[in-house]
Amino acid sequence: MADAVGNRDRAGRGGALPRRAAKRGRNRRITAWRHRITRNGLVRTLGPFVPIMFLWWLAAELELFPGAFFVGPDAVLAEFLDLVRKGVLPGYLSDSLTRLAYGVGFGLLIGLPLGFLVAISAWARRLTWPLLLFFQAIADIAWLPIVIVWFGFSLTAVTFVIVYTIVFPLILAVVAGVEQVPQELLRAARSLGAGRFRVFVEVIVPGALPSVAGGIRTGLGYGWRALIAAEIIVGTSGIGFMMFDARRVGDVSEVFLGMIVLGVLWYAMDALILAPFERATVERWGMVRQVEAAK
């Protein structure tokens, strides 16, 4: 009797072991499949937008809002194809990117030198720091009324607003980056006979670059929003003007299209240019973090 019970127990355990092994194998396969899916670049990029698009389509199909105020993805896609066929959207997009390029170029030319000057010069910092904090607190859109008086509805007015928006965050980022450079590196460079210019070029600038890269990324984000606001108010072309003009005639699909174009364009610019630039800068010149971690 006891032998029979023991045989049944061993048989039960012998059958449970393969089942547990099979379950572990299935779990490993599911985990590996999940990792492959989540690591896929296309899935990681478009995946979060799928439920948003579905809810958008569902809300339009169920007519939760009047059609004059809310349209679905199909209407926006049709508007996109129509504006591309007519050449309107490419022309407006080109105008917006041209204005952004002018603003970013002048903003970098002004913000980077001023940032390093304020960061390394005590008298320049004492002289300009209250002004930086004061103008940083004034929103870019607050300048538009006086800018229209000064420059009219022109490219200069839009460029001024973009430059103003980029310069101050960039200066503050440069100052923060220079302050993060360990004093040990500066003293070591001077003890080896490096002069002021060489210390600046070989120690201060590389040490501040990670913060500068982040400041450029942030400043461009502010400049992009300032561009659209300026085009809505003072522009005669561009994506912002297209959206504002569509609002006047009640074309909701064109307004939705403008919003999507803005989001897609900025996402592409950030993912393809700004984020890799910041990541490469940190990897190449991130010795500040390495030195601090070793202390």
C-alpha positions in Angstrom: 0.0 0.0 0.0 2.8 2.4 1.0 4.7 1.5 -2.1 1.7 2.3 -4.3 1.2 5.7 -2.7 4.9 6.5 -3.1 4.8 5.5 -6.8 1.8 7.8 -7.3 3.6 10.7 -5.6 6.7 10.2 -7.7 4.6 10.0 -10.8 2.8 13.2 -9.9 6.0 15.0 -9.3 7.5 13.6 -12.4 4.5 15.0 -14.4 4.6 18.4 -12.7 8.3 19.0 -13.5 7.8 19.0 -17.3 4.7 21.2 -16.9 6.7 23.8 -14.9 9.6 23.6 -17.4 7.2 24.1 -20.3 5.6 27.1 -18.5 9.0 28.7 -17.9 9.8 28.2 -21.5 6.6 29.9 -22.6 7.3 32.8 -20.2 10.8 33.2 -21.6 9.5 33.2 -25.2 6.8 35.8 -24.2 9.4 38.0 -22.5 11.8 37.8 -25.5 8.9 38.7 -27.8 7.9 41.6 -25.7 11.5 42.9 -25.6 11.8 42.6 -29.4 8.6 44.6 -29.8 9.5 47.3 -27.3 12.9 47.7 -28.7 11.6 48.2 -32.3 12.1 51.8 -33.2 9.0 52.1 -35.3 6.8 50.6 -32.5 8.4 52.9 -29.9 7.8 55.9 -32.1 4.3 55.3 -33.4 2.9 53.0 -30.7 1.9 55.8 -28.2 0.0 57.5 -30.9 -2.2 54.5 -31.9 -4.7 54.9 -29.0 -4.8 58.7 -29.5 -5.6 58.2 -33.1 -8.3 55.6 -32.3 -9.9 57.8 -29.7 -9.8 60.7 -32.1 -11.4 58.6 -34.9 -14.0 57.2 -32.4 -15.0 60.7 -31.2 -15.5 61.9 -34.7 -17.5 58.8 -35.8 -19.8 59.0 -32.7 -20.3 62.7 -33.4 -19.6 63.6 -29.8 -18.9 67.2 -31.0 -20.6 69.1 -33.9 -18.9 68.5 -37.2 -18.2 72.3 -37.6 -16.0 72.2 -34.6 -14.4 68.7 -34.7 -13.3 66.5 -37.6 -11.8 63.1 -37.8 -8.4 61.9 -39.1 -9.9 61.1 -42.6 -10.9 64.8 -43.1 -7.5 66.0 -42.0 -5.7 63.6 -44.3 -7.8 64.7 -47.2 -7.0 68.4 -46.4 -3.3 67.4 -46.2 -3.3 65.8 -49.6 -5.2 68.8 -51.1 -2.8 71.4 -49.7 0.2 69.4 -50.8 -1.2 69.0 -54.3 -1.8 72.8 -54.5 1.6 73.6 -53.2 0.2 75.6 -50.3 1.5 73.5 -47.4 5.1 73.1 -48.8 5.3 76.9 -49.4 4.1 77.7 -45.9 6.4 75.1 -44.3 9.4 76.5 -46.2 8.6 80.0 -45.0 8.3 78.8 -41.3 11.6 76.9 -41.5 13.4 79.9 -43.2 12.3 82.2 -40.3 13.3 79.6 -37.7 16.7 79.3 -39.4 17.3 83.0 -39.3 16.2 83.2 -35.6 18.2 80.3 -34.5 21.3 81.5 -36.3 21.2 84.9 -34.8 20.2 83.5 -31.4 23.3 81.2 -31.3 25.6 84.0 -32.5 24.4 86.3 -29.7 23.7 83.8 -26.9 26.8 81.7 -26.9 29.4 84.5 -26.7 27.4 86.4 -24.2 26.9 83.3 -22.1 30.6 82.5 -21.9 31.4 86.2 -21.2 28.9 86.3 -18.3 30.1 83.0 -17.0 33.9 83.7 -16.9 33.8 87.5 -16.2 32.9 88.6 -12.7 32.2 92.2 -13.7 30.1 91.2 -16.7 28.0 88.9 -14.5 27.5 91.6 -11.9 26.5 94.1 -14.6 24.2 91.8 -16.6 22.7 89.2 -14.2 19.8 91.4 -13.0 19.0 92.3 -16.6 19.0 88.6 -17.6 16.6 87.6 -14.9 14.4 90.6 -15.7 14.1 90.0 -19.5 13.9 86.2 -19.0 10.6 86.8 -17.1 9.0 88.7 -20.0 7.2 86.4 -22.4 8.1 86.6 -26.0 4.5 87.3 -27.0 4.6 90.4 -24.9 7.1 92.0 -27.3 4.8 91.6 -30.3 2.9 94.9 -30.0 6.0 97.0 -29.9 7.8 94.9 -32.5 5.0 95.5 -34.9 5.3 99.2 -34.3 9.1 99.0 -34.9 9.4 96.6 -37.8 5.8 96.1 -39.1 4.6 92.8 -40.4 8.0 91.7 -41.6 10.6 88.9 -41.4 12.6 91.1 -39.1 9.7 91.2 -36.5 9.4 87.5 -36.4 13.2 87.0 -36.3 13.4 89.5 -33.4 10.9 87.5 -31.3 12.6 84.1 -32.0 16.1 85.5 -31.2 14.7 87.1 -27.9 13.2 83.7 -27.0 16.4 81.7 -27.6 19.1 84.0 -26.3 18.2 84.1 -22.6 17.7 80.4 -21.9 20.9 79.8 -23.8 22.9 82.3 -21.8 21.7 80.8 -18.5 22.5 77.3 -19.8 26.0 78.3 -20.7 26.5 79.9 -17.2 25.3 76.8 -15.5 27.6 74.6 -17.6 30.6 76.7 -16.8 29.8 76.6 -13.1 29.7 72.8 -13.3 33.3 72.5 -14.5 35.3 71.1 -11.4 37.8 73.6 -10.0 40.3 70.8 -9.8 40.5 70.7 -13.6 41.1 74.4 -13.8 43.8 74.3 -11.2 45.4 71.3 -12.8 45.5 73.0 -16.2 47.0 76.2 -14.7 49.6 74.2 -12.8 50.7 72.6 -16.1 51.4 76.1 -17.5 48.2 76.6 -19.5 47.3 80.2 -20.1 43.8 81.8 -19.9 42.9 81.2 -23.5 44.1 77.6 -23.4 42.2 76.9 -20.2 39.1 78.4 -21.8 39.4 76.4 -25.0 40.5 73.1 -23.6 38.8 72.9 -20.2 36.0 75.4 -19.8 34.3 75.0 -23.2 34.4 71.2 -23.3 33.3 71.0 -19.7 30.3 73.3 -20.4 29.3 71.6 -23.6 26.8 69.1 -22.1 24.9 71.9 -20.5 25.2 74.1 -23.6 23.7 71.3 -25.7 20.8 71.0 -23.4 20.3 74.8 -23.5 20.3 74.8 -27.3 17.7 72.1 -27.3 15.5 74.0 -24.9 16.0 77.3 -26.6 15.0 75.9 -30.0 11.9 74.5 -28.4 11.0 77.9 -27.1 11.9 79.5 -30.4 9.7 77.1 -32.3 6.7 78.1 -30.2 7.6 81.7 -30.5 7.7 81.4 -34.3 4.2 80.0 -34.4 2.9 82.7 -32.1 4.5 85.4 -34.2 3.2 84.0 -37.4 -0.3 83.9 -36.0 -0.2 87.6 -35.0 2.2 89.3 -37.5 2.8 86.7 -40.2 1.6 86.8 -43.8 2.6 83.2 -44.5 3.8 80.1 -42.6 2.2 77.3 -40.6 1.0 79.7 -37.9 -0.6 82.0 -40.4 -2.2 79.1 -42.1 -3.9 78.0 -38.9 -5.0 81.5 -38.1 -6.4 82.1 -41.6 -8.2 78.7 -41.4 -9.8 79.8 -38.2 -11.2 83.0 -39.8 -12.9 81.0 -42.5 -14.0 78.2 -40.2 -11.9 75.4 -41.7 -11.3 73.2 -38.7 -9.6 70.5 -40.6 -6.8 72.9 -41.7 -6.4 74.0 -38.1 -6.0 70.3 -37.0 -3.6 69.8 -39.9 -1.4 72.7 -38.8 -1.2 71.4 -35.2 -0.2 67.9 -36.5 2.4 69.3 -38.8 3.9 71.4 -36.0 4.1 68.3 -33.7 5.5 66.0 -36.3 8.1 68.5 -37.5 9.3 69.3 -34.1 9.4 65.6 -33.1 11.4 64.8 -36.2 13.8 67.7 -35.6 14.3 66.7 -32.0 14.7 63.0 -32.6 17.0 63.3 -35.7 19.1 66.3 -34.8 18.8 67.8 -31.3 18.7 64.6 -29.2 21.6 62.9 -31.0 23.6 66.1 -30.8 23.0 66.4 -27.0 23.7 62.7 -26.5 26.9 62.8 -28.6 28.1 65.9 -26.8 27.5 64.3 -23.3 29.3 61.1 -24.4 32.2 63.0 -25.9 32.6 65.8 -23.4 30.9 64.4 -20.3 34.2 64.4 -18.3 32.6 66.7 -15.8 30.2 63.9 -14.6 33.0 61.3 -14.7 35.3 63.4 -12.6 32.6 64.2 -10.1 31.6 60.5 -9.9 35.2 59.5 -9.2 35.5 62.0 -6.3 
